[in-house]
Amino acid sequence: MNSFIQRSNAPDDHMMWQRFIAGEVAAFNDLMSSQFRSLFHYGSKFSRDREFVKDSIQDLFLLLWERRERLRDDVILKPYLMASLRRLMHRKSDLKARIEMEEFKGQEAPFELQFSVEQHYIEEESTLLLAENLKKLLNDLPPRQKEVVYLKYYQELDRSQIAEIMEVSPQTVSNLLQIALKHLKTHWRAEFLTFFLLHFLV
C-alpha cells in the first residue's frame, strides 16, 4: 500500500490539499507558500543551480494544478510533494540543464549535505572541528546513503515514506541507512553522532 495514504495529514495540510484539488486559487498560493522552503531545501541537494530548483518547484505546482481533478484527496502531503519533485527534477535533467547532476538512468545522482552550525554550538574550537569532521564523513557517503540520512534525520520521515520518495523498497531504505550509520559509527561514538545529526544536518 502506498505509504502516502497510510497515515493522517496534519489538519492544516489536509484541509489545504482538499481546497487545492477543489480548484481554489487561494489554496494554490497557500500550498506553495507553506511547502516551498522545504521543497527548495530538498531540491538543492540534487542541484546547485538555485534557479533550476525554483523553476522545478513552480513547474511541479503548475502540473499538479492542471491535474488536480485526477489527484487523490488522501495523500500525505510532505512526502508526496518531495517524491514528485524528485522525479520531476530527474526528468528535467538533460544535457542542456545547467546543473551538476547526471541524468537519472540507473545511476546515482549527486546528493549534497551541508551543515548549519548555530553560534552557541561552536563557541569552542573543538566543537567546530567535530562538526567539520562529521561533514566530511557524511559527504564521503554514496549519494543514496546521504539521501536516506537526510530524509530520516532532517525531514523525519519513516521508512515507508522514504521508500516512496526514492522509489525503492522499505528494506532497501533500511539497508542503506544501516550501512551509512555503520560507516559513521566506525569513526564516531554513538552519542556524538546522534547529537550532530539532530543539530547540524540541514
N, C-alpha and C positions, 0 to 999 in steps of 0.2 A: 504493500500500500504506500502511496506517495506520502512522505513524511510532512509535506507542506500542508496536509489536510488532517493530520492526526491530532494536533494539539490546538488549543484555542489561541486566537489572537488576543492581544491586549484590546480592551473595549474600544479605545480610540482608533486603533488601526483597523479593526473590523468594520467599524462604522464608516471610516473614511473610504475603505475599499468598496463597501456597499454603495456609497454615494458615487464613487468613481465609475463603477461599472453601470450605474444607473444613468450616467451621462451628465452629471453635474459639473459644470466648468470650474466652479469654486473648489470642488473636491480634487480636480486635476492639479490645481495650483497648490492646494494643501498637501497633497501626496508628494509632489515634487519637493516642496519646501521642507517637509519633515524627513524625507529619505535621501535627499541629495548629498548631504555631507557624508553619511555612512557609505553610500554607493561610490562617491568620489574617492573616499579613503581606500575602499576595496579595489576599485578600478586602477588606482595609482600603483598598486602592487604589480600590475601587469605591464604598465607603460609609464614612462617618464614624461610623455607628451600630455601635458595638462589639458590642452585644447581637445586632443583626441578623446580623452576620458570624458570631458564635459559634453562633447558632441555625442558620444556614445550614450550617455545617460539621457540626454534630451531625445535622441532617436528612440531609445527604449520606451520612454513615456509616451511619445507620439505613436509608436507602434502599438502599445497597449491600449491607448485611447481609441485608435482605429479598430482594434479587435475587441473592444470592451464587451460587446454583446455576446461574444463567444467565450469569455473568460469565466473560470469557476468563481463562485462567490464565497468559497470556504478555504481559501489558501492561507498559509501562514506568511504574512507579508514580507518580513525581512529576508528570510532565506529564499523565498520565491523571486524577489527582485534581484538579489545577488546572483542567483543562478542564471537568471535571464540576462543580466548584464554581462556575466562571464561568457556566455555563449555568443552574445552579440559582438563583444569585442574580439573574440577569436574569429568570428566570421568576417569582420571588417579588417582583420589583419592580413593585408596582402602586400605585394611588393611595393606599392605606391604609398602605403601608410607610413607616416613619419614617426615611427615608433621603434623602440628597441625590443621587438618581440618577434619570435619566429612564428610562422604560420602554424596553427594548432592542428597538426595532422599526425597524431600519434606521438608527437614529440612533447617534451616538457618545456612549456613557455617559461620565460623568466618570471620570478616572483620575488620582489624585493621587500625586505623588512627594514624599518628604521626605529630609532628609539627617541622617545620624548622624555628626557630626564628632567624632572622638576627640580628647581634650585635647592629646595630643602633636602633633597636626597643626595646632592652632590657637594655638600659643604666640605666633605673630606675627599682628598685626592684619591684615597684608596677605593672609595665607593665608585668614583668615576672610572677608575681603572677596571673595576669589576664589570661595570656596565659595558665598557668598550670591549672587554674580552668576550662577554656573552654575545654582544652584537656580532663579533667575528664568527663565533661558533654557529650562531643561527644562520648567518649568511653563507656559511660553508655547506649547509644542508642542501640537498637537491630541491628543486623548485616545489615539487608536490609535497614534500615533507614540511617545507616552510609554510605553504598554504594551509596545511592541516593545523599546524601550531597556531597560526594566525586566527583561523576560524574558530578553533576550540577555545583559546585563551583570551583573545581580544573581542571577538564577536559573540562568544559564549553560546555557541550553537552546539546541539547534541550530535551524536554520531550519525543518525539518520539524515538530519538536515545537511550536514557536511557532505554526506554521500550524494545527496540530490544535487547540491551545488556543483560538486566536482565530477558528477556523472560516473561514479564508481560505486562499488558495493560497500555496505557498512563495515564488512570485515576488512576490506582494503583500507578504509579510514583508520580502523584500529591498528592495523599492521604498520601503516605509515607513521602514526603517532607514536607507537611503541618504539619503532626504530629510531625516530628522531629524538625521543626522550632518552633512550638508551645511550645514544651518541653524546647528548649533552651531559648526562649524568656521569659519564666517564671522566669528564673534566670539571664537573661542579658537584658540590654537596647538594643534596635534595632541597634543603631548606633555603639555600641561596637561590637555587634555580627557580623555585616556586615564587619567591619574593620578587625577583626581577621580571619573570613572565607576567605577573599580575600588575606591576607598577611601571614598567618601562616599555613594554611592547606596544607599538601603535600601528 
